[in-house]
Amino acid sequence: MIEWDALYKVSLGLYVLGANDGERPAGSIVDAVMIAANKPCALALSCGNLSFTKSCIEKTKQFSLSVLPKDIDPFVVANFGFQSSKNVNKWDNVEHGSLNNLPVLRNALAHITAKVLTSYPLESNTVFIAEIDQAINVRDADNLLYEDYRNYFKNDVIKTFQQYMKEKANG
Ligand SMILES: Cc1cc2nc3c(=O)[nH]c(=O)nc-3n(C[C@H](O)[C@H](O)[C@H](O)COP(=O)(O)O)c2cc1C
């Protein structure tokens, strides 16, 4: 038996994942991230197999993570989590900079870049183990947790996305 209410008790944060598709940056929202080792300093990231960002990471073997603050604009989560980089330049919609040539969110608490050491394919996801090459503490504040998203933030994100799609359709 697998009770998801049990698995939700494993605390996770929310991050914007960044990667490059040639010259164009791609990105998505991820929660499935953990610091996996300190020698080498490494993290584990799990990407859905249908994610375009995942295919970019497989090609370039590198990615960035931007740690989201609790007061993040819900549009950021909608922008990166509810549409695919395959058809949208998501980074054009948010203020961003670059670290090691990878896109990072301006309003994040921390910026991390990593290089893939190995990956493990599962039916739904691919788990990357990656060595951290840079981790910058941008500012100190509370970070957004996946449980915040589920408990109270999700509705705002959905409403913001609906509004964005409406405005897009009306030109
Ligand atoms: C709250 C939340 C958490 C998510 N967690 C993950 C995750 O851990 N791994 C993942 O690959 N996708 C995750 N997703 C889904 C991707 O962000 C989503 O499928 C995105 O549209 C993929 O974009 P891409 O095709 O540009 O990569 C999450 C989405 C949301 C809204």
The ligand as a Gaussian input file, in Angstrom:
#p B3LYP/6-31G(d) Opt

LIG

0 1
 C        4.355000      22.108000      -7.660000
 C        4.974000      21.379000      -8.814000
 C        5.996000      20.463000      -8.596000
 C        6.595000      19.806000      -9.665000
 N        7.626000      18.930000      -9.437000
 C        8.285000      18.365000     -10.489000
 C        9.459000      17.580000     -10.292000
 O        9.922000      17.364000      -9.170000
 N       10.076000      17.066000     -11.410000
 C        9.617000      17.310000     -12.677000
 O       10.222000      16.874000     -13.647000
 N        8.493000      18.027000     -12.873000
 C        7.836000      18.580000     -11.829000
 N        6.731000      19.353000     -12.025000
 C        6.160000      19.450000     -13.383000
 C        6.916000      20.371000     -14.332000
 O        7.259000      21.600000     -13.718000
 C        5.991000      20.632000     -15.541000
 O        5.634000      19.415000     -16.149000
 C        6.617000      21.571000     -16.569000
 O        5.590000      22.051000     -17.408000
 C        7.679000      20.898000     -17.408000
 O        8.170000      21.863000     -18.301000
 P        9.213000      21.510000     -19.460000
 O        8.510000      20.613000     -20.448000
 O        9.542000      22.850000     -20.035000
 O       10.381000      20.842000     -18.815000
 C        6.136000      20.045000     -10.981000
 C        5.104000      20.967000     -11.204000
 C        4.535000      21.638000     -10.145000
 C        3.437000      22.641000     -10.421000

